Amino acid sequence: MAEKKELNPDQQIKDLKAMVEESEAFNIRQRVLSREFAAGASDLIEESRRDKLMGFLTREAFLEEVAGYFEREKIKGEQGIMHGAILFLDVDKFKDFNTKYGEPGGDRALQEVAKTLPSILHSKIRNELNNERRKNSPGVPDIFCKWGGEEIVVFLPGAKAQETLKSLMQQERIPKLGEIKVKMSVKESPEPMEETLTFSGVLADYVPGNLQGLEKELDAKVGEVSKMLPQAKAEGRNRILLYNEI
């Protein structure tokens, strides 16, 4: 009969500590992996919500984001700001630009628009906008969307269309958003050519109805606002019109 080997109590304690440490290390690795996976999944979700070319929200994500804004404001009760402005924009003569520089040139121009447009809005609108928006919606960013093609929609939380339009006029008789300069390379010229992009657009107030169907309602509202875009083009382009029911 084999003789039982006595276990050293000190060794048992040492082995037990080692097992505990190994278990803790395993748990830590699991938590790290879990966080990394969650962060990666979050990045993928956010990436899927944005247009790959411009980085603005997709149409569906934009509708969700604006709906989320109003839901958060509703919770605030009387302090909530349950209105905003919709700015529907279209890059002027973009088809001509695409014909001249090709699709890669058009993509380059839209990327420059995406990079520059938020700062233009900030300087021309945000700094001049009504006190109510700054006081009650501090830090609430404008929500940008690539609606389709060269069409861009911006939701201005807490803004009012009439006041926003005045801030666009400044010293000019015609409300304009501004110009974006784009340097384009062409084979015929050793130096890049500078092109100027302008915008035609329509600005409208938006007050949500039933929050339950807000995304569908907002989608329809943007569609109605866009119907005035041909008028802005016909009047000479490079201008923002105030939306009227038509």
C-alpha positions in Angstrom: 0.0 0.0 0.0 1.5 3.4 -1.1 2.4 5.7 1.7 0.5 9.0 1.7 2.7 12.0 1.2 2.1 14.7 3.8 1.5 18.2 2.4 3.5 21.1 3.7 1.1 23.7 5.1 3.3 26.5 3.9 3.3 25.0 0.4 -0.4 24.7 0.5 -0.8 28.4 1.4 1.6 29.3 -1.3 -0.2 27.2 -3.9 -3.5 28.7 -2.9 -2.2 32.2 -3.2 -0.9 31.4 -6.6 -4.3 30.0 -7.7 -6.0 33.2 -6.4 -3.5 35.5 -8.2 -3.9 33.5 -11.4 -7.7 33.7 -11.1 -7.6 37.5 -10.5 -5.2 37.9 -13.5 -7.6 35.9 -15.6 -10.6 38.0 -14.5 -8.6 41.2 -15.2 -7.8 40.0 -18.7 -11.4 39.1 -19.3 -12.5 42.6 -18.2 -9.9 44.2 -20.5 -11.0 42.1 -23.4 -14.6 42.8 -22.7 -14.0 46.6 -22.6 -11.9 46.4 -25.8 -14.7 44.4 -27.5 -17.4 46.9 -26.4 -15.3 49.8 -27.6 -14.6 48.1 -30.9 -18.3 47.3 -31.3 -19.2 50.9 -30.4 -16.8 52.3 -33.0 -18.3 50.0 -35.6 -21.8 51.1 -34.8 -20.8 54.8 -34.9 -18.9 54.2 -38.2 -22.1 52.6 -39.7 -24.1 55.7 -38.7 -21.9 58.1 -40.7 -21.4 58.7 -44.3 -18.0 57.3 -45.4 -17.1 60.2 -47.5 -18.1 63.2 -45.4 -18.3 61.8 -41.9 -21.7 63.4 -41.4 -24.6 61.3 -40.1 -26.5 59.2 -42.5 -30.2 60.0 -43.1 -31.5 57.3 -40.8 -29.0 58.2 -38.0 -29.8 61.9 -38.4 -33.5 61.2 -37.8 -32.7 59.1 -34.8 -30.3 61.8 -33.4 -32.8 64.6 -33.7 -35.5 62.4 -32.1 -33.2 61.7 -29.3 -32.6 65.4 -28.8 -36.3 66.1 -28.4 -36.8 63.1 -26.1 -34.0 64.5 -23.8 -35.5 68.0 -23.9 -39.0 66.6 -23.1 -37.7 65.1 -19.9 -36.6 68.5 -18.7 -40.2 69.7 -18.6 -40.6 73.5 -18.7 -36.8 73.9 -19.0 -36.7 71.9 -22.2 -36.3 73.6 -25.6 -38.9 71.9 -27.8 -38.1 73.6 -31.1 -35.2 74.0 -33.6 -34.4 75.0 -37.1 -33.8 72.8 -40.2 -31.3 74.1 -42.7 -31.5 72.3 -46.1 -28.4 72.9 -48.3 -27.3 72.0 -51.8 -23.8 72.7 -53.2 -24.3 75.1 -56.2 -23.4 73.8 -59.7 -21.9 70.6 -58.3 -22.7 68.6 -61.4 -20.5 71.1 -63.4 -17.8 70.7 -60.9 -18.0 66.9 -61.2 -17.9 67.1 -65.0 -14.8 69.3 -64.8 -12.8 67.4 -62.2 -14.4 63.9 -62.3 -15.8 62.0 -59.4 -12.6 62.0 -57.4 -12.6 65.8 -57.6 -16.2 65.9 -56.5 -15.4 63.7 -53.6 -12.5 65.9 -52.6 -14.8 69.0 -52.7 -17.4 67.3 -50.5 -14.7 66.4 -48.0 -13.6 70.0 -47.9 -17.3 71.0 -47.3 -17.6 68.6 -44.4 -14.4 69.9 -42.9 -15.3 73.6 -43.3 -19.1 73.9 -43.0 -19.4 73.4 -39.2 -17.0 76.3 -38.5 -18.8 78.5 -41.0 -22.1 77.8 -39.2 -20.5 78.4 -35.9 -19.1 81.8 -36.9 -22.1 83.0 -38.9 -25.0 81.6 -36.9 -24.0 80.1 -33.5 -22.3 83.3 -32.2 -25.2 85.5 -33.3 -28.0 83.2 -32.3 -30.7 83.9 -29.8 -29.9 84.0 -26.1 -32.5 81.4 -25.3 -30.6 78.7 -27.2 -27.3 79.6 -25.6 -28.8 79.8 -22.1 -31.0 76.7 -22.2 -29.1 74.4 -24.5 -25.5 75.0 -23.6 -23.0 72.8 -25.4 -25.7 71.2 -27.6 -24.1 70.7 -31.0 -25.6 71.2 -34.4 -26.5 67.9 -36.1 -25.1 67.4 -39.6 -26.4 64.9 -42.2 -25.5 64.0 -45.7 -29.0 63.7 -47.0 -28.1 62.5 -50.5 -25.7 63.4 -53.2 -24.5 66.9 -52.5 -27.5 67.7 -50.3 -26.8 68.4 -46.6 -29.3 68.9 -43.8 -28.4 70.6 -40.5 -30.6 70.6 -37.4 -29.9 73.7 -35.2 -31.2 72.9 -31.7 -33.1 75.7 -30.0 -32.8 78.0 -33.0 -35.5 80.1 -34.7 -35.5 80.4 -38.5 -36.2 84.1 -38.7 -33.5 85.1 -36.2 -31.0 82.7 -37.8 -31.8 84.1 -41.3 -31.0 87.6 -39.9 -27.6 86.4 -38.6 -26.8 85.2 -42.2 -27.6 88.6 -43.7 -25.2 90.7 -41.7 -24.0 93.4 -44.1 -25.6 91.8 -47.2 -29.1 92.2 -48.5 -29.2 88.5 -49.4 -28.8 85.9 -46.7 -25.8 83.7 -47.6 -24.1 80.9 -45.9 -20.6 81.8 -47.2 -18.0 80.4 -49.6 -15.6 77.5 -49.4 -12.4 77.5 -51.3 -11.1 74.2 -52.7 -7.7 73.8 -54.4 -7.9 71.3 -57.2 -5.1 69.7 -59.2 -5.4 69.5 -63.0 -3.1 68.0 -65.6 -3.0 71.1 -67.7 -1.7 73.3 -64.8 1.4 72.9 -62.6 -0.2 74.9 -59.9 -3.5 73.8 -58.1 -6.6 75.7 -59.3 -8.7 77.4 -56.6 -12.5 76.8 -57.0 -15.2 78.5 -55.0 -18.1 76.5 -53.7 -21.4 78.2 -52.7 -24.7 77.0 -51.3 -28.3 77.4 -52.0 -30.6 76.5 -49.1 -33.9 76.7 -47.3 -34.3 77.4 -43.5 -37.4 76.3 -41.6 -38.6 76.2 -38.1 -39.4 72.8 -36.7 -41.5 72.0 -33.7 -42.2 68.3 -33.2 -45.7 66.9 -33.0 -46.1 63.4 -31.5 -42.7 62.2 -30.3 -43.8 58.6 -31.0 -43.7 59.2 -34.7 -41.1 61.9 -34.8 -38.6 60.3 -37.2 -41.2 59.8 -39.8 -42.6 63.3 -39.2 -39.2 64.9 -39.5 -38.4 63.0 -42.7 -41.5 64.4 -44.2 -40.8 67.9 -43.0 -37.3 67.8 -44.6 -38.9 66.6 -47.8 -41.3 69.6 -47.8 -38.5 72.1 -47.0 -36.4 70.7 -49.9 -39.2 71.6 -52.4 -38.3 75.3 -52.0 -34.7 74.6 -53.1 -35.4 75.1 -56.9 -36.7 78.6 -56.0 -33.3 79.5 -54.3 -31.5 78.2 -57.4 -33.8 80.2 -59.8 -33.3 83.4 -57.8 -29.5 83.2 -58.5 -28.1 80.6 -56.2 -25.7 81.4 -53.3 -28.6 82.3 -51.0 -30.7 80.9 -48.1 -34.5 81.3 -48.3 -37.0 81.3 -45.4 -39.4 78.3 -45.8 -43.0 79.1 -46.5 -45.8 76.5 -46.8 -46.3 75.7 -50.5 
